[in-house]
Structures are given as structure tokens and as C-alpha cells.
Amino acid sequence: MTENKENQLNIELAEDIAEGIYSNLAIITHSNTEFVLDFIRVMPGVPKARVKSRIILTPEHAKRLLHALDDNIAKYEAVNGKIDTHENPPFPMNFGGPTAQA
């Protein structure tokens, strides 16, 4: 078997990037030339949240990402069962955490 080294891509992963950034909310916006994915960490009882990471994609790459996520979710669910997204009721913005009182 012969490997075609011309078509290989060497991807490096720096340690700080490998640790990842936890996100429990994503906001997606788009223009006619790009899709913007903002990843946010919302904490219980905290009324303000910052964008932790922003990824900007071309429409073609956004569609490839959609298909790759769909494929990976299907493989995950085949092994682990259906993912319950708790869509009823909708996502609670306060997480049921403590609330500030004046």
C-alpha cells in the first residue's frame, strides 16, 4: 500500500488550545459572506456572560461543519442513546440558581 504524502495535512495542537474552553451556549449569526459562532459560558445566578470564543466560517465551511456534527451525533447516539436536549421547556437562562435581590 502506497501513501500519498502530498495529500496529508499536519495539524498541530498547542497545549493551551488542547485544554479547550467550556461553553454551554452558542449564538450563531450570519451575513451573506460568513457565519459567526459565538461560544458563551453562562453561570447560575450571574446575569452577565462573556463570549469565550468566536469562530468565523465561510458559508461552505459552515455547511461542512453542520454535516460533520450531524454525522458525529448520529454515531454518538448509536452507541449511547438519543441525546435529550430538554427543549420543553426552553433553555432556562437563570439555571435555577440564586437570584439577586435589591
Helices and strands as residue ranges (DSSP letters): G 5-7, H 15-18, E 25-30, E 35-40, E 51-57, H 59-80
